[in-house]
Amino acid sequence: FPELSPGLELIEAGKSGLIFDDAQFAARLSRLAGKIAAAEGFLRLSLLLRLIHELCTTKTTSTLSMPQATTANKATERPIDRAFRFIYDNLTEQFSLSDLAKYAGLTQSALCRAFKRTTGLTVWQLCTRLRIEYACRLLLTTDFDVAQIAYASGFNFYPYFCAQFKAHTAQTPTQYRQKSTW
């Protein structure tokens, strides 16, 4: 279907992940993805088509596609790609900028500059955003309480998690979970 090509191109460009600047759009897609995971049969297919339709018809302000970690060859990988892989592999763990820079083979300041140039975000802004997206998935697909999800998503301080969640999604974790069930 030619009308699906914009969505399919977007999916192809972000094989291992996409970040959407529009928090409401990202939250809508995340809720829809959670419903797809929980659904079966025709409903699952219908929801998948709805997700593709959303991708095809919504203009996002910008997207960031992350490198495919599973096919990475560390010897030929760029330092920034190693940094992305490290973040994905350790997202729910605590790590320092020093750990990340060492793994990427850059100084901390060079890593920060490369990160900002590549993503438009700081290292910690991206980590927080990815952790919030992971928490959204857990809210939609598990029965864990919000505190468990906060810690499972890599946040050490529950009130900070709640504040960051609300800043990124414009709702509390509980509101997000309640609005996504229909």
MODELLER restraints for C-alpha pairs under 7 A, 6 or more apart:
rsr = mdl.restraints
at = mdl.atoms
rsr.add(forms.Gaussian(group=physical.xy_distance, feature=features.Distance(at['CA:4:A'], at['CA:56:A']), mean=5.99, stdev=0.5))
rsr.add(forms.Gaussian(group=physical.xy_distance, feature=features.Distance(at['CA:6:A'], at['CA:56:A']), mean=5.20, stdev=0.5))
rsr.add(forms.Gaussian(group=physical.xy_distance, feature=features.Distance(at['CA:7:A'], at['CA:52:A']), mean=5.87, stdev=0.5))
rsr.add(forms.Gaussian(group=physical.xy_distance, feature=features.Distance(at['CA:7:A'], at['CA:55:A']), mean=4.75, stdev=0.5))
rsr.add(forms.Gaussian(group=physical.xy_distance, feature=features.Distance(at['CA:7:A'], at['CA:56:A']), mean=4.30, stdev=0.5))
rsr.add(forms.Gaussian(group=physical.xy_distance, feature=features.Distance(at['CA:13:A'], at['CA:65:A']), mean=6.35, stdev=0.5))
rsr.add(forms.Gaussian(group=physical.xy_distance, feature=features.Distance(at['CA:14:A'], at['CA:65:A']), mean=4.47, stdev=0.5))
rsr.add(forms.Gaussian(group=physical.xy_distance, feature=features.Distance(at['CA:14:A'], at['CA:66:A']), mean=6.39, stdev=0.5))
rsr.add(forms.Gaussian(group=physical.xy_distance, feature=features.Distance(at['CA:15:A'], at['CA:68:A']), mean=6.62, stdev=0.5))
rsr.add(forms.Gaussian(group=physical.xy_distance, feature=features.Distance(at['CA:16:A'], at['CA:66:A']), mean=5.97, stdev=0.5))
rsr.add(forms.Gaussian(group=physical.xy_distance, feature=features.Distance(at['CA:16:A'], at['CA:67:A']), mean=6.50, stdev=0.5))
rsr.add(forms.Gaussian(group=physical.xy_distance, feature=features.Distance(at['CA:16:A'], at['CA:68:A']), mean=5.27, stdev=0.5))
rsr.add(forms.Gaussian(group=physical.xy_distance, feature=features.Distance(at['CA:17:A'], at['CA:65:A']), mean=5.77, stdev=0.5))
rsr.add(forms.Gaussian(group=physical.xy_distance, feature=features.Distance(at['CA:17:A'], at['CA:66:A']), mean=5.63, stdev=0.5))
rsr.add(forms.Gaussian(group=physical.xy_distance, feature=features.Distance(at['CA:18:A'], at['CA:63:A']), mean=6.15, stdev=0.5))
rsr.add(forms.Gaussian(group=physical.xy_distance, feature=features.Distance(at['CA:18:A'], at['CA:64:A']), mean=5.49, stdev=0.5))
rsr.add(forms.Gaussian(group=physical.xy_distance, feature=features.Distance(at['CA:18:A'], at['CA:65:A']), mean=4.95, stdev=0.5))
rsr.add(forms.Gaussian(group=physical.xy_distance, feature=features.Distance(at['CA:18:A'], at['CA:66:A']), mean=6.78, stdev=0.5))
rsr.add(forms.Gaussian(group=physical.xy_distance, feature=features.Distance(at['CA:19:A'], at['CA:63:A']), mean=5.36, stdev=0.5))
rsr.add(forms.Gaussian(group=physical.xy_distance, feature=features.Distance(at['CA:19:A'], at['CA:64:A']), mean=5.33, stdev=0.5))
rsr.add(forms.Gaussian(group=physical.xy_distance, feature=features.Distance(at['CA:20:A'], at['CA:26:A']), mean=5.73, stdev=0.5))
rsr.add(forms.Gaussian(group=physical.xy_distance, feature=features.Distance(at['CA:20:A'], at['CA:60:A']), mean=6.63, stdev=0.5))
rsr.add(forms.Gaussian(group=physical.xy_distance, feature=features.Distance(at['CA:20:A'], at['CA:62:A']), mean=6.27, stdev=0.5))
rsr.add(forms.Gaussian(group=physical.xy_distance, feature=features.Distance(at['CA:20:A'], at['CA:63:A']), mean=5.18, stdev=0.5))
rsr.add(forms.Gaussian(group=physical.xy_distance, feature=features.Distance(at['CA:21:A'], at['CA:61:A']), mean=6.10, stdev=0.5))
rsr.add(forms.Gaussian(group=physical.xy_distance, feature=features.Distance(at['CA:21:A'], at['CA:62:A']), mean=6.01, stdev=0.5))
rsr.add(forms.Gaussian(group=physical.xy_distance, feature=features.Distance(at['CA:21:A'], at['CA:63:A']), mean=6.89, stdev=0.5))
rsr.add(forms.Gaussian(group=physical.xy_distance, feature=features.Distance(at['CA:22:A'], at['CA:60:A']), mean=6.77, stdev=0.5))
rsr.add(forms.Gaussian(group=physical.xy_distance, feature=features.Distance(at['CA:22:A'], at['CA:61:A']), mean=6.84, stdev=0.5))
rsr.add(forms.Gaussian(group=physical.xy_distance, feature=features.Distance(at['CA:23:A'], at['CA:168:A']), mean=5.97, stdev=0.5))
rsr.add(forms.Gaussian(group=physical.xy_distance, feature=features.Distance(at['CA:23:A'], at['CA:169:A']), mean=5.55, stdev=0.5))
rsr.add(forms.Gaussian(group=physical.xy_distance, feature=features.Distance(at['CA:24:A'], at['CA:169:A']), mean=6.29, stdev=0.5))
rsr.add(forms.Gaussian(group=physical.xy_distance, feature=features.Distance(at['CA:27:A'], at['CA:169:A']), mean=6.39, stdev=0.5))
rsr.add(forms.Gaussian(group=physical.xy_distance, feature=features.Distance(at['CA:29:A'], at['CA:51:A']), mean=6.85, stdev=0.5))
rsr.add(forms.Gaussian(group=physical.xy_distance, feature=features.Distance(at['CA:30:A'], at['CA:136:A']), mean=6.80, stdev=0.5))
rsr.add(forms.Gaussian(group=physical.xy_distance, feature=features.Distance(at['CA:30:A'], at['CA:137:A']), mean=6.78, stdev=0.5))
rsr.add(forms.Gaussian(group=physical.xy_distance, feature=features.Distance(at['CA:31:A'], at['CA:140:A']), mean=6.79, stdev=0.5))
rsr.add(forms.Gaussian(group=physical.xy_distance, feature=features.Distance(at['CA:31:A'], at['CA:180:A']), mean=5.72, stdev=0.5))
rsr.add(forms.Gaussian(group=physical.xy_distance, feature=features.Distance(at['CA:32:A'], at['CA:51:A']), mean=6.72, stdev=0.5))
rsr.add(forms.Gaussian(group=physical.xy_distance, feature=features.Distance(at['CA:34:A'], at['CA:137:A']), mean=6.23, stdev=0.5))
rsr.add(forms.Gaussian(group=physical.xy_distance, feature=features.Distance(at['CA:34:A'], at['CA:140:A']), mean=5.28, stdev=0.5))
rsr.add(forms.Gaussian(group=physical.xy_distance, feature=features.Distance(at['CA:34:A'], at['CA:141:A']), mean=6.05, stdev=0.5))
rsr.add(forms.Gaussian(group=physical.xy_distance, feature=features.Distance(at['CA:36:A'], at['CA:44:A']), mean=5.24, stdev=0.5))
rsr.add(forms.Gaussian(group=physical.xy_distance, feature=features.Distance(at['CA:36:A'], at['CA:47:A']), mean=5.86, stdev=0.5))
rsr.add(forms.Gaussian(group=physical.xy_distance, feature=features.Distance(at['CA:36:A'], at['CA:48:A']), mean=6.47, stdev=0.5))
rsr.add(forms.Gaussian(group=physical.xy_distance, feature=features.Distance(at['CA:64:A'], at['CA:119:A']), mean=6.61, stdev=0.5))
rsr.add(forms.Gaussian(group=physical.xy_distance, feature=features.Distance(at['CA:67:A'], at['CA:81:A']), mean=6.35, stdev=0.5))
rsr.add(forms.Gaussian(group=physical.xy_distance, feature=features.Distance(at['CA:69:A'], at['CA:85:A']), mean=5.64, stdev=0.5))
rsr.add(forms.Gaussian(group=physical.xy_distance, feature=features.Distance(at['CA:79:A'], at['CA:104:A']), mean=4.76, stdev=0.5))
rsr.add(forms.Gaussian(group=physical.xy_distance, feature=features.Distance(at['CA:79:A'], at['CA:105:A']), mean=6.12, stdev=0.5))
rsr.add(forms.Gaussian(group=physical.xy_distance, feature=features.Distance(at['CA:79:A'], at['CA:106:A']), mean=6.96, stdev=0.5))
rsr.add(forms.Gaussian(group=physical.xy_distance, feature=features.Distance(at['CA:80:A'], at['CA:104:A']), mean=6.58, stdev=0.5))
rsr.add(forms.Gaussian(group=physical.xy_distance, feature=features.Distance(at['CA:80:A'], at['CA:114:A']), mean=6.88, stdev=0.5))
rsr.add(forms.Gaussian(group=physical.xy_distance, feature=features.Distance(at['CA:82:A'], at['CA:104:A']), mean=5.11, stdev=0.5))
rsr.add(forms.Gaussian(group=physical.xy_distance, feature=features.Distance(at['CA:83:A'], at['CA:100:A']), mean=6.22, stdev=0.5))
rsr.add(forms.Gaussian(group=physical.xy_distance, feature=features.Distance(at['CA:83:A'], at['CA:103:A']), mean=6.96, stdev=0.5))
rsr.add(forms.Gaussian(group=physical.xy_distance, feature=features.Distance(at['CA:83:A'], at['CA:104:A']), mean=5.06, stdev=0.5))
rsr.add(forms.Gaussian(group=physical.xy_distance, feature=features.Distance(at['CA:86:A'], at['CA:100:A']), mean=6.88, stdev=0.5))
rsr.add(forms.Gaussian(group=physical.xy_distance, feature=features.Distance(at['CA:91:A'], at['CA:127:A']), mean=6.94, stdev=0.5))
rsr.add(forms.Gaussian(group=physical.xy_distance, feature=features.Distance(at['CA:91:A'], at['CA:131:A']), mean=6.87, stdev=0.5))
rsr.add(forms.Gaussian(group=physical.xy_distance, feature=features.Distance(at['CA:91:A'], at['CA:154:A']), mean=6.63, stdev=0.5))
rsr.add(forms.Gaussian(group=physical.xy_distance, feature=features.Distance(at['CA:92:A'], at['CA:152:A']), mean=6.46, stdev=0.5))
rsr.add(forms.Gaussian(group=physical.xy_distance, feature=features.Distance(at['CA:92:A'], at['CA:153:A']), mean=5.10, stdev=0.5))
rsr.add(forms.Gaussian(group=physical.xy_distance, feature=features.Distance(at['CA:92:A'], at['CA:154:A']), mean=3.88, stdev=0.5))
rsr.add(forms.Gaussian(group=physical.xy_distance, feature=features.Distance(at['CA:93:A'], at['CA:154:A']), mean=5.51, stdev=0.5))
rsr.add(forms.Gaussian(group=physical.xy_distance, feature=features.Distance(at['CA:94:A'], at['CA:154:A']), mean=6.77, stdev=0.5))
rsr.add(forms.Gaussian(group=physical.xy_distance, feature=features.Distance(at['CA:97:A'], at['CA:108:A']), mean=6.57, stdev=0.5))
rsr.add(forms.Gaussian(group=physical.xy_distance, feature=features.Distance(at['CA:98:A'], at['CA:108:A']), mean=6.29, stdev=0.5))
rsr.add(forms.Gaussian(group=physical.xy_distance, feature=features.Distance(at['CA:101:A'], at['CA:107:A']), mean=5.72, stdev=0.5))
rsr.add(forms.Gaussian(group=physical.xy_distance, feature=features.Distance(at['CA:101:A'], at['CA:108:A']), mean=5.31, stdev=0.5))
rsr.add(forms.Gaussian(group=physical.xy_distance, feature=features.Distance(at['CA:101:A'], at['CA:111:A']), mean=6.10, stdev=0.5))
rsr.add(forms.Gaussian(group=physical.xy_distance, feature=features.Distance(at['CA:112:A'], at['CA:122:A']), mean=6.65, stdev=0.5))
rsr.add(forms.Gaussian(group=physical.xy_distance, feature=features.Distance(at['CA:112:A'], at['CA:123:A']), mean=6.78, stdev=0.5))
rsr.add(forms.Gaussian(group=physical.xy_distance, feature=features.Distance(at['CA:115:A'], at['CA:121:A']), mean=6.85, stdev=0.5))
rsr.add(forms.Gaussian(group=physical.xy_distance, feature=features.Distance(at['CA:115:A'], at['CA:122:A']), mean=6.32, stdev=0.5))
rsr.add(forms.Gaussian(group=physical.xy_distance, feature=features.Distance(at['CA:115:A'], at['CA:123:A']), mean=6.47, stdev=0.5))
rsr.add(forms.Gaussian(group=physical.xy_distance, feature=features.Distance(at['CA:116:A'], at['CA:122:A']), mean=5.43, stdev=0.5))
rsr.add(forms.Gaussian(group=physical.xy_distance, feature=features.Distance(at['CA:131:A'], at['CA:153:A']), mean=5.42, stdev=0.5))
rsr.add(forms.Gaussian(group=physical.xy_distance, feature=features.Distance(at['CA:131:A'], at['CA:154:A']), mean=6.63, stdev=0.5))
rsr.add(forms.Gaussian(group=physical.xy_distance, feature=features.Distance(at['CA:132:A'], at['CA:165:A']), mean=6.10, stdev=0.5))
rsr.add(forms.Gaussian(group=physical.xy_distance, feature=features.Distance(at['CA:134:A'], at['CA:153:A']), mean=6.29, stdev=0.5))
rsr.add(forms.Gaussian(group=physical.xy_distance, feature=features.Distance(at['CA:135:A'], at['CA:149:A']), mean=6.06, stdev=0.5))
rsr.add(forms.Gaussian(group=physical.xy_distance, feature=features.Distance(at['CA:135:A'], at['CA:150:A']), mean=6.87, stdev=0.5))
rsr.add(forms.Gaussian(group=physical.xy_distance, feature=features.Distance(at['CA:135:A'], at['CA:153:A']), mean=5.67, stdev=0.5))
rsr.add(forms.Gaussian(group=physical.xy_distance, feature=features.Distance(at['CA:138:A'], at['CA:149:A']), mean=6.61, stdev=0.5))
rsr.add(forms.Gaussian(group=physical.xy_distance, feature=features.Distance(at['CA:139:A'], at['CA:177:A']), mean=5.75, stdev=0.5))
rsr.add(forms.Gaussian(group=physical.xy_distance, feature=features.Distance(at['CA:140:A'], at['CA:177:A']), mean=6.24, stdev=0.5))
rsr.add(forms.Gaussian(group=physical.xy_distance, feature=features.Distance(at['CA:146:A'], at['CA:173:A']), mean=6.78, stdev=0.5))
rsr.add(forms.Gaussian(group=physical.xy_distance, feature=features.Distance(at['CA:147:A'], at['CA:158:A']), mean=6.24, stdev=0.5))
rsr.add(forms.Gaussian(group=physical.xy_distance, feature=features.Distance(at['CA:150:A'], at['CA:158:A']), mean=6.16, stdev=0.5))
rsr.add(forms.Gaussian(group=physical.xy_distance, feature=features.Distance(at['CA:150:A'], at['CA:161:A']), mean=6.05, stdev=0.5))
rsr.add(forms.Gaussian(group=physical.xy_distance, feature=features.Distance(at['CA:155:A'], at['CA:161:A']), mean=6.07, stdev=0.5))
rsr.add(forms.Gaussian(group=physical.xy_distance, feature=features.Distance(at['CA:162:A'], at['CA:172:A']), mean=6.53, stdev=0.5))
rsr.add(forms.Gaussian(group=physical.xy_distance, feature=features.Distance(at['CA:162:A'], at['CA:173:A']), mean=6.88, stdev=0.5))
rsr.add(forms.Gaussian(group=physical.xy_distance, feature=features.Distance(at['CA:165:A'], at['CA:172:A']), mean=6.45, stdev=0.5))
rsr.add(forms.Gaussian(group=physical.xy_distance, feature=features.Distance(at['CA:165:A'], at['CA:173:A']), mean=6.64, stdev=0.5))
rsr.add(forms.Gaussian(group=physical.xy_distance, feature=features.Distance(at['CA:166:A'], at['CA:172:A']), mean=5.12, stdev=0.5))
